[in-house]
Amino acid sequence: MFLHSVNLWNLAFYAFMVFMATLGLWDVFFDFEENKCSMSYMFEYPEYQKIELPKKLAKRYPAYELYLYGEGSYAEEHKILPLTGIPVLFLPGNAGSYKQVRSIGSIALRKAEDIDFKYHFDFFSVNFNEELVALYGGSLQKQTKFVHECIKTILKLYKGQEFAPKSVAIIGHSMGGLVARALLTLKNFKQDLINLLITQATPHVAPVMPLDRFITDFYMTVNNYWILNARHINLTTLSVAGGFRDYQVRSGLTFLPKLSHHTSALSVVSSAVPKTWVSTDHLSIVWCKQLQLTTIRAFFDLIDADTKQITQNPKKKLSVLNHHFIRHPAKHFEENPAIISDLTGTSMWVPVKVSKWTYVAYNESDKIYFTFPLANHRKTYTHAYCQSTMLDTNSWIFGCINSTSMCQQGVDLSWKAELLPTIKSLTLRLQDYPSLSHLVVYVPSIHGSKFVVDCEFFKKETRSIQLPVTHLFSFGLSSRKVILNTSGLFYNIELLNFGQIYQAFKINVVSKCSGVKEEITSIYKLHIPWSYEDSLTIAQVPSSTEISLKLHIAQPENDSSVALLKMYTSSDCQYEVVRFHGGALPAYVISSILLAYGGQLYSLFSTGHCLEYATVLDKEAKPYKVDPFVIMIKFLLGYKWFKELWDVLLLPELDAIVLTSQSMCFPLVSLILFLFGTCTAYWGGLLSSTSVKLLSSLWLALKRPSELPKDIKTISPDLPFLTVVLIIVSWATCGAFAILLTYLYYVFKIVHLQASLTTFKNSQTVNPKHSRRSEKKSNHHKDSTAHHLRLSASDAEDSLRMHSTVINLLTWIVLLSMPSLIYWLKNLRYYFKLNPDPCKPLAFILIPTMAILGNTYTVSIKSSKLLKTTSQFPLPLAVGVIAFGSAHLYRVPCFVFIPLLLHALCNFM
């Protein structure tokens, strides 16, 4: 019956939308680079020593614990407190374990052993009982207060030591990073208790799924505090995102807001971190060896030799983090590096006058300085570029001032170099160094090692090529080829009009080499100038390499920079660059169902019969009924008078504006989401209809056949008792649990009605004359008796159609309330009553409403005076769902229960 009510064209459309959705899901979950993270291993058995908390604190937070991580002899020694190291506190995220600290804790322990424990870190970890705080925000404030108490407890463990710490460093994974930022919002919290905050895959901007108001309120409190108090926040903060492998938390949500007064905050994607250069998924970011090594190197460089604790100097902290996480010059960190270096000693000085030069060093016995006079090159070229495959940390390139052929001292340009996976490189714009007379490349004496040094001078315009990005509707059918004709070492491909996160395309780099016997490595780096989200691709040439280009952060409106594809190439090869293009959905699904619900109610009012769900969905679920109103409101909010009126009415901010601020709103996005929402609503209706029929068949197989109700009673004798019991359950335990029970009761009533209708139709097939007499009798009885209605087969079918739509709406309410139910079940041994409970107010209204609707039939409401008004409500509510529920999903049930409540009241008016 469900499929028969849909024409073939609509069915083909819904199938096509499923295909497109499958492609999208494939791109999100599978179309990214393989996991290139190396696993971090423990060399000794990991131990977690439970730190004893004060009794009052343990009683107040019975589900939470504090642990100290250790291995082997270190763990044995530190079972006897106090401690002597540098405290670091790890905060796990959503459903995270305190044992996730072991990767970074073990690496830090190995590093301390390498320097004979001159310095060492003590890693603590909090056990949050693996709470689902990304889905249920009611415990975020409680976690924050517990972490505050943990910090005070940790510092007491060092009391009486010569170099006792006064603050701790915090590493927060996922929601743990947000809890760490929330510490500053506590009234009695001292900012000096934290000296450094590093967050890993933390959604700072907004919740991934805003399923209750506690999450959004918590985010608003934290972000507003950091914005309003930016001048007074001196906490050095680093946010590391996982990149495209992390499909749970998109990297755009992890970037800390760029505030003009808060300059001590950095945000970076793991693929752009030097010596890491890999994308991580949401869990591997805590054990990815490359990233954890970088983090530990930074920690040890942050130590102040005088206090033997992490430095309190904010400039040094920021310099260290920039050195290790933003741009690494292939040198060890120095707080005050020497700009002028001595170039004396027994060395050879070799002048080089050509514009392109290569030197292969192997078993060099003497030090050699190669000098490049710049006077002649300045007349012809604009830039100088040098690279070396020797990845040591010594200075290797200098500039001489006013020299003829050699100089005793030179400007160390090595600090301006950049470390890449297989080379270290330096690009100089000659006009920025007018005082330099020579460029000097240093080749040390080596034994048994081979490396290559290349230098060249070039004009910028010969190495910069523009590659426009096609428009949104190219559908991958357009392409453009760029051939790099010159034999250079470095090229910039300018990706014009590439600045929005919805743009995604692939670039294919084809390299062709002539006369090359050895394997050559090329590096292709996507550089995004407005955010630290660069990504690198390493290719062995000759080859054909496909590079996927996507953005995490959209280009700011006042930013005119251009995204670049930097190509570090081989001079023996020719390269061709070919371009090819290739959390709000629930709100749109419910909006489509509401439109269908309104259409069914109106058809019942106008014709006396209820249309099939699929038929009315095709007829009513049109984007032009919803989108124009949202667009009009967004436009009017640009006017001051309308914004003031909006604020007077105490209306919340339009979700379209919120999504625009997160770079999630682009042309036609609402239309696309509406189409996918309608498709989801269609297939969801098919699934629920099929499920009801299967359950009714099972019911008939297990129980004796049921009959259609002889007398229709909206309120049965046991209904008030059941309603009161469910309300008590909601108040005493969990609102979501009571909603689930109400949902199961409603499904049971509909399955029973479906079984009764099936029995009636079967009996009609066996004895049609008797059935016709029964039908006429029921119709006559229905007409003659006002207070005792008898249900006919046609009325039962109409009722089932209406109930099918209500089930679809109620299913989404249950799904949106499920996180708090899971949280309650997980903590049932600690708390019998969920507090705070985001679903309790909704449950108090929904329980009696659904209890009445479970006993409601179309025959009892088609003559209601309220029916016409009820049928008109779903349209504005569908608009409201899109306007206020797209970015705040917890508001959606509030829009759904209103027409359900009016539907129930139709029985009495």
N, C-alpha and C positions, 0 to 999 in steps of 0.2 A: 504493500500500500504506500509506503514512504517513497520508494523509487518511482512508482507509477504516477505520483503527483508532480513530478519534475520532468520538464521536456528535455529532449536529448541535447539541445544546445546548452542549456544550463548545466546539465550533468557533465558535458564536455568541458565547460568552463571551470566547474569545481575540480574536475580531475586535473586540468591544466594548472590550477592554482596549487594543488597538492604537489605536482611535479616541480613547480617553481620553488615552493617552500622546501622541498627535499634538496634542491640544488643549493639553496641558501644555508640550510643546516649542514650540508656537506662542506660548504666553504668555511663555516664557523668552526666545526668540530674536527675536520680532517685536512682541509687545504691550507696547511702551514708547514713550516720546516719540521723535520724530525727532531726528537729530543736529543740535543747534542750535549746535554749536561753530563758530566762525569759524576758517578756516585761517590759520595764521601763515606769513608769507612772508619770504624773505630779500631785502633790498634790494641786496645785492652777492653775488658768487659765494662760497659757503661753502668754506672750506679747513680741512683737518685736518692739523696739523703733528705728525708723530710725534716723541714725546719719547724720546731715546736713554736706555735703561736700562743699568745696570751689566751687564757681560758675564755674571757669575755668575747674576744675576737673570734675564736673558734666556734663559740656558741652562736654568735651573730651570723657567721657565714659557714654553716656546717658542710656545705657542698664544695667549698674551696680550700685549696692547700698551697703551700709554698715548698719548693724543692731546691736543693743545691746539686748541680751536676758534677760528676767526677769519674775518673778512671784509675784503676790500678793503685799505685802507691799514693798518688795525689788524693784519691778518694779516702784511703785509710787515714792519711795524715789530717785531713780536714774534718774527720768525724769528731775531732776534739776542737772545739771552738775556743777563742775567737779566730777570725780569719785575718790574712795579711795582704790579700791581693787587691785588684780593682774590680768593684762590683758591676755586673751587667745583668739586667733583668729581661728575660724573654717572656713576651705575652702572646700566647696562641690565639688564633682567630676563631671563626665560626666552626664549631665541631672539632676544633683543634686540640691536640694532646700536648701536655707539658713535656713529653718525651721528645718533641720535635727540636728541642734545644741541643740534642746530642751532636748534630753535624757541626754546627759552628763552635760548640763547646770543645769538641775533640780537636778540631783544627787549631783553635787557640791554645790548647794544651801542648800540642806538638810544636807550635811556634815558640812557646815559652821554654820548652825543653831545649830548643836549638840555641837559645841565648842563656842557658844555665839558670833559668828562673830569675834573671835580673829583674824582670817584670813578669807578672802573670795576671790573668783575669779569672775572677770567680763568676761562673755563670749560674744564675738563679732562674727558675721557671715557675710560673703560676699554673696550677691546675684549676681550670674553670669548669670542670666536670663535662667538658666537650659540649657546652651549651650552644644551641643554634641561634646565636645573637644576630646573625644576618637576616633571619626570618622573623624572630620575635625579639623586639627591642625592650621588653619590660625589665630585663636584668642588666642592661648596659650601665645604668647608673650605679647599681649594686657592685658590678665588677670594678668600676672606676674607684669607688670608695675602698674596696678591698685592696686594690693595687696601691693606693695611698698608704694604707696600713702596712702593706708588705715592704714598701720602701723604708718606712721608719723602722721596721723590724730588722731589715737587712743592715742598715747603718749601725744599729746597736751591736751587731755581731763583730764590728771592728773597733768597738769602744776600748780605749786604752792603748791602742797601737800607735807607733811613732808616726806613721804616715796614714792615719785613719782617714777614710774618704768622707766627704761631706755631701756627696751627691752620687747618683747612679746613672749609668747609661742604659737606655731602653731600646730593645729591638722588638718591634711589634709586627706580627704577621697578620695580614687580613684585617679583621675587625679589632684585633689587638692593638694595631697602630692607632685606630680611632679612639680607643679607650685611653691610650697614652696621651693623646692630645686633649682628651676631656679632663685630664687631671688638673689642667690649668683653670678649669671652670669651677672647681671646688672652692668654697669660701675660705677654708682654713689651709689651703695648699700653698706652700712656698715654692715659687718657680725655681729657686736655687737647688732644689732637691734633684733636679734632672740636669745633667750636663750635656747630653746628646740624645737625640731621638732618631732612630732609623726605622722606617716602616717598609714592609715588603708586601706588595700587592694589596695595599690598603685602599679601599674606595673612599677617598677623602671628600670628593665633591658632593656625592649623593648616594643613597642606598641603592644597591643593585635591584632589589625588589622591595619597594615600600609597602609592606603588607600590613603594617599597623602604625598608628599615629605616634607610638612611643619611639619608633625608629626615626621618623621624620622630625619629631620634636628634639630628639637627642642630637641629630645632625644640625638642626637649626641653632641649637644652643652652642654647640662646639664651634661651628663655622662663624656665627655672628660674634662670638667672643674673640676669636682670632682676628677677625676683620676690624672690630672696634678697638681692640687693644694692640694693634700691630706695632705701634710706637714703643710699647712697653714689653713686648715679648722678645727676649734675647736668646731663646732656645734655638740652637742650631739643629735643623731638621732636614733629613734626607728621605725622600720617597722613591722607592725603586719599584717599577712596574715589571710585569712578566712579559709583556709583548703579546703578539697574536696567538701564542700557544695558550695563554690564559684566557679561556672563553668564559670563565666564571666571573671575573672582574676585568672588564675592558680597561685598557691602560688610560683612556681619557678620564676615567673617574679617579685615578690615583694622583693626578697632578695637583699639587698644592696651589692655592690661588696666588697669583703674582701680585703682591701688594707693594706699593711704592715705599712703604716704611719698613717692611719686613724683608730684609735682604739676606737673612741667614737661612733661607729655605731653598732647597734644591729638589728638583724632580727629574728623574731619568728612567728610561726604559732599559732593561737588562741587556738588550741587543746592542746598546750604545756604550755600555760600560767597558772601558779598556781592560784587556786580558780576560774578559768574560765573553763578550760578543755572541751570546746565544740568547734565544728566547726561552722562557721557562713557563711551565704551566703553574696553576695556582698552588700546588703542593710541592713541586720540585724546586720552587724558589727558596725553600728553607733548607734543602740538602744539596743544591747544585754546587759542586765543588769549586768551579771557576768563580762563582759569585761570592761564596763564603771565604775563599782565599783573599779576594779583593777586599772584602769587609774586614777581615782580620789584619791585613797589612795596614789598612787605614787606622784601625784601633791602636796598633803599636806605634804608628807615627804620631798619634794624638797624645801620647804620654809625655808629661812634663818631667824632665829629669830631676828637678828640684823637689817636687811634691810626690813623685812616683804615682801620680794619679792622672786622669785625663785632664788636659790643659783647660784652664778657664778662659783662655784668650779666644774670643769669638773669631778674630781674623785668622788665627792659625787653624782653627777647626774648619773654617770654610776653605782655606787653602789646601788642607789635607784632603777634604772631600772632593774638591775640584781636581786635584792631582790624580786621585785613584778612580773617581767615578765619571769624570767629564772628559778631560784631555790629559793623557799621560805622555810626557815628553821622552820616555825611555830612559829616565834617570831616577835615582832614589830621591825621595822627598827631602828638601832642605827648606827650613823656615826662611832663611835669608841667603839665597844662593849668590855665589860670587859672579858678578856680571863680567869682570875682567879676569882673564886667565893668562898665566905665563905660558909662553910657547917656546921656552928655551930648552937646551939640552942637545945631546948629540943626535941630530935628526937630519934627514935629507929634505931639501926644499926643491920641489919640482914645479916649474911654471907650466900652466896649461892655458893656451890661447884659443882653443877651438870652442865652439858654442855647444857641442855635444860630446860628452866624454864618458867612458866606461873603464873601470879598473877592476881586474879580478885578482884578489889577494889570496896567496896560498903559501904557507911556511915563510912568512916575511921575517927576516932577521933584523932589519932596521926599521926605525920609525920614519914615516914619510909624511911630509906636509905638501899637499898639492895646492897651489895658489892660482886663483882665477882673477886676473885684473878686470875690474869692472868699468873702467873709463870707456873703452870702446864698445862694450856690450850695452851700456846705457843708451847709446845713440840708436841702436837697432832693436833692442828687446825691452820688455816691460817687467818680466819676471824671471827669477832663477828658481830651479827645482833640483833638489838632490835627494837621493835615497840610498840606504845601506841595508844589506841583509844581515849585518852583524848586530844582534839584538842585545848587546851588553849595555851597561848603564853608565859608561864613560862618555865624556864630552867628545864630539867627533866633528863638529863644524863650527868655524869661528869667522869673525870679520875683522880685518885689519884697517886701522885708521891712518890715512896719510902715509902709506908705506910704498916702497918701490918694488921689492921682490920678496922680502920677508919681514917679519915683525916679531919683537920680543914679547909683546902682549897683544891679546886680541879679545874682542867681544864674544863671549860664549853664546852662540846662537842655538846651541843644542836644546836650551830650555824652551825654545819656540817650535821644536820639532813635534811630531805626532807619532805615537806608536801604533802600528797596525799589525795584524797577525803574522805577517812574514817579512815586513820591512819597517824601518823607521824613516820618516820622510819630512822634508822641510820645503815650504814654498815661500819665497820672499818677493815682495813687490819692491823693486829697486828704488823707486822714488821715496819709499819710507825710510831708506838708509842712505841719505846723501853724503854722510861723512865717511862711509866705508870705501876704501880704495881697492881692497882685495877680498875675495871669498876664499877661505882656507878649509880644506877637507883633510882630516887627520886619519891616517891609517897606522894602527899600532903594530908592533912586532908580535907575530903570532906563530905558533908551531902546531901543525896538524889540523888547522882549521882553514876553511875556505869560505870566503864571502865576496860579494860583489858590491861596488860603489858606482852609482851613476849620477851624473849631473848634466843639466841642459839649461839653456837660456831660450826663452820664447816670448812671443807677443801674445797677450791675453786673448785677442780676437781670433787667433788661429787655434786656440785650444778650448774655446767656448762655443758650443753648438746648441741652438734652440730647438726644442722638440715639443710642439704644442700638444696638449691633452684634448682629446675629442670631447664633445658635449655629452650630456646625460643619455641622449636617445640614439647613440651610435650603435648600441647593442652588440658591440664587438665586431662589427662588420668592416670597420675602417682600419687602415694600417699605414705606417709611414716608415721608410727605411732611411737611415743615416749611415753613411760610410765614412770612417775616419781614414782619410787618405795619407796624412803625414805620419811619419814614423816617430811619434812622440812617446813620452813616458807617462804623461798625465793629461787627462781631458776632463772638462766640465760639461755635462749635458744639462742644460737648463730646462726644467719641466714646467713649461708655461701653463697658467690657469689650473695648476694642481694645488688646491688648498682646502678642499672639503673632505670630511671623513667618509662621505658616501661615494667618493670617487675611488675606484679600484681598477687597476689594469696591470697588464704584464708587459715586461720588456724582454726581448730575446736578444742576447748578445752573442754573435757568431764571430769567432776568431779563426783566422786562417794564417798559418805561419809557413814561411819558406826557408828551407835550409836549416831547420832547427832539429837537432838530435836529442838534446836534453829536455826534460819536462820543465815547462815554464809556468809560473804561478801569476795570475792576474787577480786584482782585488777590485770589486765594484761596491762602492759605498753610497747609500742613499743618505744624503745630508738634508735635514729639515732645520732651517735656520731659526725658526720661531719656537722650537722645543727640542729637548734632548731625547730624540727618539730615532737616532740614526741606526741603520742596519747594514751589515756587511755580508757580501757573498764572495766566497773564494772559489776560483775556477782554475782548473788545469788546462792550459791551452796547448794545441788547438782544440776547440770544443764549441758546443752550442749551449749557452747557459740561460735559463729562464729565471727572471727576477720578478717577484710579485711586489707591486708598489701599492701600499695603503697608508693611511694616516691615522694616528691616534688623537691628535689635537688639530682642530681646524685653524686655518690662518686667521689671526686677529684682523679686524677691519682696518686698523691703522698701520698695518704691516705691509710693506711693499716688496719684501724679500722674495726670492724664488727658490723653490726646492731644487736641489742639484743631485745628479747622479755622477759622483766622482769616480773616474776610471783610472786605476793605476795599472798601466798596460806595459807590454813589451815592445821595444822598438823593432823587433824582427817580425811582428805580426800585423795583419790588417784586421780591423774590427768593424762589424756591421751591427747597428742598433735598430731593431725592428719593434715597433710598439703595437700591442693588441689590447682591446678593451673587453674586456669581458663584463622591555618590561611592560611596552604599552599595548601589546596585542590583546591581553585579556579584556581591557576596557572596550576595545573595538568589537570583540566577540559579543560581549554583554550588550553593547549598544545595538548590534544587529538583532539579537534575541529580543530585546525590549521593543524594537520596531515591529517585529513579527508578533509579539504578544499583544501590542496595541491593535494591530490589524485583525487578529482573531477576536478580540473583544468587540471591535467595531462591527465585524461581520455578524457576530452573535446579536448585536443590538439591531442592525439594519435588516438582516434576513432571517434571524432566528436560528441560524446554524453556524457552527464553527468550522472554518476552513482548515485544511491540512497544514501542518507546520511548514513543510517544504514549499507549498504553494504560496503561502502568505509571506514566507521569507523572500522568495523571488520577487514578490509584488511590492513589499514594503521596505526591505533593507536596501535603500538607495543612498549613496554618499551625499547627494545633493540635498537630502533632508537634514543633514547634520553639519557637514563641513562649512557651508556658507555662513551659518550662525557663529561658529567658532572664529572664522576668519574675520567676520565683521566686528566681533567683540575685541579681538586682538588689535584691529585697526583703530577702533574708537578709543582703546586704552592709551593710544598715543597722544590723545588730546587731554589737556589738563583738567577741563571741566568734567569729562567723563570719568577720569581716574579719581577725582575727588568724590564724585557721586558713588563710584564703586567702593571706595573706602568707607563712606558714610554708611553704606548698606552692609558693611563688615564682610564683604565677599572675599574669599581667598584669592591668591594670585592665580591667574590663568595658567594652566599646565603647558599650553603651547609656548608661553614666554619662558617658563622654566626649562623646557626642552631646547629652546633656541639658545639659552645661555649655556647649555651643555653641548652645543654644536650638534644636537640630535634632530633638529628640524630643518629639512631641506625641501625643495620643490616637489610637490606631489607625494610627500611621505605619508600624509594623512589619507590620501586616496588609496595608496598601496596598502596601508595597514587596514583600511576599511574593507578592501577586497579580500585580503587574507582573513580578516575577522569574520566576514560573511561566510567564507569557505569553511572556516573552522566551526562556525555555528551550524552549518549544514551537516557536515560529517559528524559533529557531536550529537545533533538531533537524530541522525540515522543510527548512531551507536546506542543512544538511550532508548529509542523505540525498539530496536532489536533486542536489547537487554531485557526490557519489560516483557516482551513476548516470550523470550526464552525462560525467564523466571516464572511466568504464568504457566507455561507448559510443564515446568518442573513441579509447580504447585498442584496442577491437575493430576500429575503422575503420583504424587505422594498423598494427596487428600481427595476426598470425594468431591464430585462436581459441585460447583457453587451456582446459586441462582442470582439473577439480578435483584437488587433490593426492591421489596414490595412497597415500603414506605420510606420516603426520603426525609431524613432528619439531619438538619445541619449540626445540631448539638445532641449527641448521643449521651446516655446516662453516664458512661465512663469517661467522657471527654474532659469534663472539668477536673476530675481527679488526676487524669494523665497529664493535663496541662500544669497543674500545681506541682506534681512530682518533678516534671522536667524543669520548671522554674527553680525549684529547690535545688535540684542537681546543678543547675547553672550557677546559682548563688554560692553553693557550698563547695563546688569543685572547680569546673572550668566551663566557660561559656561555649567554647568550640566543641566540647564534648556533648553538651546538651543540644547544640545545633546539629551535630552528627546523628544523635539519637532521634531528633525530630525528623531529620531527612530520611532515616531508615523507616520510621513510622509512616511517613508520607509515601515512600516507595512501596511499602507493604500494602497500603490502601489501594494504590494504583494497580499493582500486580493482581490483587484480589479482584478488582473491577474488570481487568483484562481477562482473567480466568472465567469470571461470570459471563462476560460477553461471548467468549469462545464456547462455553457450554451451551449458551442460548442459541448460537448460530449452528452448532452441531445438532442440537435437538430440532431446529428448524429444517435442517437438511433431511433428518430422519422422518419427521412428521410435519410437513409444511402446512397442512390445514389447521392443525392444532396451534401451530405457531402463529398463523394469521389471526386466529380467533383471540389468542393471548395478546397479540399486538393491538387489535382493535379494542379489546377489553381494557388494556392498559391506557390507551389513548382516551377512551371514553371516561375512564376513572380519573385520568389526569385533568380532563376538561371539567368534570363535574365536581371535583373535590379540590378546594383551594388549599386546605391545610395539610392534606395527606396525599402528596404527589407520588405517583408510581413511575418508575424509570422504564422507558421504552428502549429498544435496541438502538434506534437512531440517536436518542439522547445520550445513551451510554457511549456511542462512538464520538459524538461531539465532546462529551466530557473528557474522554481519553485524549483527544487532540489538544484540548486546553491543558490538561494535566501534563502532557508531554512537554509543552513549552515551559510550564512552571518547574518541572523537574530539571530542565536545562538551566534555568536561572538559579535554582537552588543548588545544583551541582557546583556551579562556579562560586557561590557563597561558601560552600563547604571547603572547596579547594583553597580559597583565599584565607580561610580561618584555620587551615590545617597546621601551619607552623606553630601556633600557640598550643594546639592540642599535642603535637609531638613534644614540645618543650615540657608541657605539664606531665605527660606520661614518663618522660625521662627523669624528671625530678620528683616523682611521686613518693619516693622513699624519704625525701626531705620535707616536702610541702604537699599537703593534701589539697590545699586551696591555692589556685594560681593568683598571684598578686604582684603587679597589676595585671588585670585581665582585659585585653582590648575588645574581646567579643561579648562580654557580659551584657552591656546595654543593648546590643543587637539581639542577643538571645532572648531577653525579656520581651521584646516586641515580636520577634519572629516565631517563637514557640506557639503562642495562642493563635497567631495568624495562620500558620501552617496546619495547626490542629483543626481549624475551621475549614480551610481549603481542602483538607483531606476528605471531608464529608460534603464537599460542594459539588453540585452537578449543574450543567448548563441550564437544565429545565427550571431550576430554582432561582436563577438570577436573570434570565432573559427578559423578564418583565420588571426588573428593578429600575427605579428612577435614577439611581446612581450610576447605572451601567454606561451611559453615554459619556458622562464626565470621566469615569474610570478609563474608558477606551482612548480618551484624549491625552491622558497623563504620560504614557510611555514615550511619546515623541519628544517633549521637552526634557524628560529625564534621560533619554538617549543622548541628547545634546549635552546635558550636564555631565554624563559619564565621560565623554570625550574631553569636555572643557576642564573638568576638575579631577578626573580619575586616571588620566593617562600616566602621570608621573606620581600619583598618590593612590595606589591600588586599594588601600584600606578604606577609601571613601566610596568605592564602587558599591558595596552592599547597602550603603545608606540610600542610594538611588534605586536599588532593586526592591527593597522591602516596601516602598511607598505604593507602587501599583498592586503589589500582593495584598497589602493591607486594605486598599480600596476594593479590590476584588472580593476579599472576605466580607467586607461591610455590605456588599451588594445583597447578601443573604438576608439582611435585616432592614433594608431601605428600598 
